[in-house]
Amino acid sequence: EVEVRARAFQQRQVRGLVGALVAAASARLPLPQLAHLLAQGAAGRGLAPPPAPPHGLYLEMVRYPPHWLRLPPDAMALPDVYS
């Protein structure tokens, strides 16, 4: 399981990241090379392993800062659905 949080994403960024992590975990990508790719960001995309296929990846949640929506701060509180 991989959870990725960011303020914004580039197109196919998460698929590329997951593809690189899977390649590193299966020893097809040495860890120093993974670190190098992560440090390069989008510039290293041409050297990266293939991205993960889209099936199995899903968007779970999007949160916006309250001031973007002009709502009171407690309006962004999530309901307690797990109790």
Solvent accessible surface area in square Angstrom, and as a share of the most:
residue,aa,sasa,rsa
1,E,218,0.98
2,V,72,0.41
3,E,118,0.53
4,V,47,0.27
5,R,200,0.73
6,A,59,0.46
7,R,245,0.89
8,A,81,0.63
9,F,94,0.39
10,Q,104,0.46
11,Q,132,0.59
12,R,142,0.52
13,Q,76,0.34
14,V,45,0.26
15,R,67,0.25
16,G,26,0.25
17,L,49,0.24
18,V,15,0.09
19,G,7,0.07
20,A,6,0.05
21,L,60,0.30
22,V,78,0.45
23,A,2,0.02
24,A,14,0.11
25,A,95,0.74
26,S,59,0.38
27,A,92,0.71
28,R,163,0.59
29,L,9,0.05
30,P,81,0.51
31,L,121,0.60
32,P,105,0.66
33,Q,73,0.32
34,L,17,0.08
35,A,61,0.47
36,H,94,0.42
37,L,13,0.06
38,L,97,0.48
39,A,88,0.68
40,Q,67,0.30
41,G,46,0.44
42,A,54,0.42
43,A,94,0.73
44,G,2,0.02
45,R,128,0.47
46,G,79,0.76
47,L,116,0.58
48,A,37,0.28
49,P,28,0.18
50,P,103,0.64
51,P,63,0.39
52,A,12,0.09
53,P,69,0.43
54,P,82,0.52
55,H,145,0.65
56,G,71,0.68
57,L,64,0.32
58,Y,170,0.65
59,L,141,0.70
60,E,134,0.60
61,M,91,0.41
62,V,82,0.47
63,R,148,0.54
64,Y,101,0.38
65,P,48,0.30
66,P,42,0.27
67,H,136,0.61
68,W,152,0.53
69,L,83,0.41
70,R,219,0.80
71,L,80,0.40
72,P,81,0.51
73,P,110,0.69
74,D,111,0.58
75,A,50,0.39
76,M,52,0.23
77,A,76,0.59
78,L,97,0.48
79,P,100,0.63
80,D,108,0.56
81,V,104,0.60
82,Y,202,0.77
83,S,126,0.81
